[in-house]
Amino acid sequence: MPDEEIPVLIIGGSLVGLTTAMLLGHHGVRSLSVERHAGTAIHPRAGHFQLRTMETIRQMGLEDRVRTKSLETYSATGGIVAVESLAGRELATYVKELNEGVEGFSPTVRVFINQDALEPILRERAIELGATVRNRTEAVDLDQDDDGVTATLRDLDAGTESTVRAQYVVAADGNRSPTRARLGIGMHGHGLLSHSITIYFRALADLGPLLADRNQGVHYVTNPLMRGFFRLDRSGNAGFLVVNLVGDTSRPEVIAAFPSAPWANVAEGITEQRALELLRAAIGVPDIPVVIENIATWRAEANCADRFADGRVFLAGDAAHVVPPNGGYGGNTGVQDAHNLAWKLALTLAGVAGPGLLDTYDAERRPVGELTVEQAFTRYVTRVAPYLGTENTQPIVDDFSMEIGYRYDSPAIVLEPGSPPLHEHPRESAGRPGARAPHVFLQCDGGRLSTLDLFGRDFVLLAGPEGEAWRTAASAAAKELGVALDVYLVGDNGLTDAGGSFPGAFGISPSGAVLVRPDGFVGWRAVTAADAPEDDLRQALQALLCR
Ligand SMILES: Cc1cc2nc3c(=O)[nH]c(=O)nc-3n(C[C@H](O)[C@H](O)[C@H](O)COP(=O)(O)OP(=O)(O)OC[C@H]3O[C@@H](n4cnc5c(N)ncnc54)[C@H](O)[C@@H]3O)c2cc1C
């Protein structure tokens, strides 16, 4: 007999484990998340949170809190530039302004917020929604059979062991994922890119004059001594410097001297003195007074797991894909793994979904993981390690397509002929099944809400103003299948579309309809009215649920 039973066990209580716990709670599923460490992240690490993550955070009612918290450390604007050093020449601009062009695509914005500031907010919300988070607890063994998974947990303080029986396990246990290793799941990709360090520091002199009018945010540093990047807080005088490579990567004779590990391992034997030299060189002012608060060593890698699932166990976050931080994809992609998986687990546990729905997790998320690994690698090569050459890199896919334009192709989507694979700019996708449903502001009760605010818990049918027949059909089909389905006739239900942009944005006529999954992705659409709308909707729902 196990000591306890739980529908979902989550291994790892950091960014992705806590997000999974929060989203499962939102769907009414109890979970237990176990985490080795005593609390949430102690280092800032992830800081650049993208649109889709912020849309998820908005759905959880946390947008205002996260944006306010972000402003304690960072300004609401910021760019990403490359410099010789903070005092030196500016070499390139990668992102002029973090939120340039965002309006119109999303009701929210990208933010800089450090992972150690975000995680406690996620943890608190997860617990509010019914999750149990147990720190100083390690999962040391897993044994799965046809009916569930038995895990052995070790209480790291008491030194005792207990067992928990779960229907499903989510392994959000990081880039070295013990669960992935236990399941024998391999990784593919570009492997180890560099042994890197992060130097957390505080300057005792004002760096403001060096930054001049450069937007604060991320400053890549490229000089004969090193390559890496700064993330500075709004004062400009504190933050961290990542150093990926040391050595003059532009000189062939230097590369030739270190053929196997050219950018001599900066992490190995790093001392405070060496870190200070690197930091001063990156600032570009010898002898500038700075205090080093911490030095962390880590491996920059670009790899994706060969499978994201094994039976009842699912990999999420860095356990499933590891990328260099360039572009800010690691944590953001993990949050979207959780978003894709939570509703599928909830509907499977509720007996509403067919057995194949959970299989679509790998089918939908692994291609996105592989794309993300390649795109982060391209950004690493172009911004940090040009000596690697671009022969093995994909062309850059723009940030909007990466953040809110990635597409799903699986049995849980009724694809239309001619759909592009993998990604499409949100300007082009216009409600095409497989894409994230577009954002349109509608008016409601004298205020406004985004179409995105209608999604998140159940399936949603959005019909055009002449789509009354869909409303009647939807209620009947949902009742027959026992599926929760919210139906909105735009132009009715208290929802108005003053600008008249809803049908066009979703690629339908005023008599058409779109079926949106709980994760906000379009699963099916009818561009115009149908002869047998109830049959069409029943078939669509059955497909989306893999029944
Ligand atoms: C310098 C730097 C900058 C970055 N910048 C960004 C950025 O701007 N944007 C972004 O999105 N990402 C960024 N990242 C990446 C981001 O930090 C990671 O992608 C993110 O932390 C992954 O979260 P995770 O929960 O999957 O894994 P982790 O954060 O690694 O958490 C895994 C957790 O599992 C626990 N664990 C492991 N095994 C067990 C076990 N057996 N039992 C119990 N607990 C276990 C570990 O203790 C750990 O807390 C950056 C990373 C670095 C290093």
Ligand as a Chemical Component Dictionary entry (heavy atoms), coordinates in Angstrom:
data_LIG
# 
_chem_comp.id                   LIG 
_chem_comp.type                 NON-POLYMER 
_chem_comp.pdbx_formal_charge   0 
_chem_comp.three_letter_code    LIG 
# 
loop_
_chem_comp_atom.comp_id 
_chem_comp_atom.atom_id 
_chem_comp_atom.alt_atom_id 
_chem_comp_atom.type_symbol 
_chem_comp_atom.charge 
_chem_comp_atom.model_Cartn_x 
_chem_comp_atom.model_Cartn_y 
_chem_comp_atom.model_Cartn_z 
_chem_comp_atom.pdbx_ordinal 
LIG C1  C1  C 0 21.857 32.897 -16.987 1  
LIG C2  C2  C 0 20.552 32.355 -17.425 2  
LIG C3  C3  C 0 19.625 33.212 -17.984 3  
LIG C4  C4  C 0 18.395 32.707 -18.396 4  
LIG N1  N1  N 0 17.501 33.571 -18.948 5  
LIG C5  C5  C 0 16.287 33.118 -19.329 6  
LIG C6  C6  C 0 15.307 34.026 -19.797 7  
LIG O1  O1  O 0 15.539 35.228 -19.877 8  
LIG N2  N2  N 0 14.084 33.519 -20.143 9  
LIG C7  C7  C 0 13.801 32.189 -20.010 10 
LIG O2  O2  O 0 12.667 31.798 -20.317 11 
LIG N3  N3  N 0 14.705 31.319 -19.564 12 
LIG C8  C8  C 0 15.938 31.736 -19.205 13 
LIG N4  N4  N 0 16.827 30.869 -18.676 14 
LIG C9  C9  C 0 16.471 29.448 -18.563 15 
LIG C10 C10 C 0 15.600 29.147 -17.355 16 
LIG O3  O3  O 0 16.249 29.524 -16.180 17 
LIG C11 C11 C 0 15.272 27.647 -17.338 18 
LIG O4  O4  O 0 14.770 27.277 -18.587 19 
LIG C12 C12 C 0 14.245 27.328 -16.252 20 
LIG O5  O5  O 0 14.792 27.462 -14.967 21 
LIG C13 C13 C 0 13.750 25.885 -16.403 22 
LIG O6  O6  O 0 12.827 25.625 -15.386 23 
LIG P1  P1  P 0 12.540 24.136 -14.944 24 
LIG O7  O7  O 0 11.531 24.246 -13.841 25 
LIG O8  O8  O 0 12.237 23.303 -16.122 26 
LIG O9  O9  O 0 13.931 23.581 -14.393 27 
LIG P2  P2  P 0 14.791 24.072 -13.156 28 
LIG O10 O10 O 0 14.612 25.512 -12.931 29 
LIG O11 O11 O 0 16.162 23.545 -13.387 30 
LIG O12 O12 O 0 14.144 23.313 -11.929 31 
LIG C14 C14 C 0 14.212 21.918 -11.763 32 
LIG C15 C15 C 0 13.985 21.640 -10.297 33 
LIG O13 O13 O 0 13.850 20.246 -10.103 34 
LIG C16 C16 C 0 14.453 19.919 -8.849  35 
LIG N5  N5  N 0 14.747 18.484 -8.868  36 
LIG C17 C17 C 0 15.568 17.816 -9.720  37 
LIG N6  N6  N 0 15.532 16.491 -9.468  38 
LIG C18 C18 C 0 14.664 16.330 -8.437  39 
LIG C19 C19 C 0 14.208 15.181 -7.709  40 
LIG N7  N7  N 0 14.608 13.948 -8.018  41 
LIG N8  N8  N 0 13.339 15.350 -6.707  42 
LIG C20 C20 C 0 12.905 16.604 -6.367  43 
LIG N9  N9  N 0 13.312 17.722 -7.020  44 
LIG C21 C21 C 0 14.172 17.580 -8.043  45 
LIG C22 C22 C 0 15.681 20.805 -8.790  46 
LIG O14 O14 O 0 16.101 20.983 -7.469  47 
LIG C23 C23 C 0 15.169 22.095 -9.443  48 
LIG O15 O15 O 0 14.719 23.023 -8.486  49 
LIG C24 C24 C 0 18.090 31.330 -18.253 50 
LIG C25 C25 C 0 19.023 30.484 -17.686 51 
LIG C26 C26 C 0 20.237 30.986 -17.270 52 
LIG C27 C27 C 0 21.225 30.039 -16.660 53 
# 
loop_
_chem_comp_bond.comp_id 
_chem_comp_bond.atom_id_1 
_chem_comp_bond.atom_id_2 
_chem_comp_bond.value_order 
_chem_comp_bond.pdbx_ordinal 
LIG C1  C2  SING 1  
LIG C2  C3  SING 2  
LIG C2  C26 DOUB 3  
LIG C3  C4  DOUB 4  
LIG C4  N1  SING 5  
LIG C4  C24 SING 6  
LIG N1  C5  DOUB 7  
LIG C5  C6  SING 8  
LIG C5  C8  SING 9  
LIG C6  O1  DOUB 10 
LIG C6  N2  SING 11 
LIG N2  C7  SING 12 
LIG C7  O2  DOUB 13 
LIG C7  N3  SING 14 
LIG N3  C8  DOUB 15 
LIG C8  N4  SING 16 
LIG N4  C9  SING 17 
LIG N4  C24 SING 18 
LIG C9  C10 SING 19 
LIG C10 O3  SING 20 
LIG C10 C11 SING 21 
LIG C11 O4  SING 22 
LIG C11 C12 SING 23 
LIG C12 O5  SING 24 
LIG C12 C13 SING 25 
LIG C13 O6  SING 26 
LIG O6  P1  SING 27 
LIG P1  O7  DOUB 28 
LIG P1  O8  SING 29 
LIG P1  O9  SING 30 
LIG O9  P2  SING 31 
LIG P2  O10 DOUB 32 
LIG P2  O11 SING 33 
LIG P2  O12 SING 34 
LIG O12 C14 SING 35 
LIG C14 C15 SING 36 
LIG C15 O13 SING 37 
LIG C15 C23 SING 38 
LIG O13 C16 SING 39 
LIG C16 N5  SING 40 
LIG C16 C22 SING 41 
LIG N5  C17 SING 42 
LIG N5  C21 SING 43 
LIG C17 N6  DOUB 44 
LIG N6  C18 SING 45 
LIG C18 C19 SING 46 
LIG C18 C21 DOUB 47 
LIG C19 N7  SING 48 
LIG C19 N8  DOUB 49 
LIG N8  C20 SING 50 
LIG C20 N9  DOUB 51 
LIG N9  C21 SING 52 
LIG C22 O14 SING 53 
LIG C22 C23 SING 54 
LIG C23 O15 SING 55 
LIG C24 C25 DOUB 56 
LIG C25 C26 SING 57 
LIG C26 C27 SING 58 
# 
